[in-house]
Amino acid sequence: MAGESTEVYLRRWQRSAHLVLGDLLAFDDLPAMAWTIAVSGAITGTADSLTATPDETRRAFVAWAGRLGSQWSERTDSAGAIHLYAPFTWKQSEPVGAIRATIYPTFDGGEA
């Protein structure tokens, strides 16, 4: 019985996340992101780092962070990849998700 009620809550959280994601996808002036809804209902947006240049990846992340009013952090790992992360809220006070981006060093040894 307890597991059944947990599943009900998880599905409710996912439905709520789906509604938020619908709102976010209506921002036609922002770059496309890959979006994921976790079992818990948390939403993660990931900026494209496969087909976009490092500058395009950063601009997409910064545009979304700005629109969502997010404070974001940046760190560089030991391999030189830059990781950007910004939690966000949507029509409520508690975080509902985060956006992120990874900017990989260029192959030619130049800056990302």
Helices and strands as residue ranges (DSSP letters): H 2-25, E 34-37, E 43-46, H 54-67, E 73-76, E 82-89, E 95-103
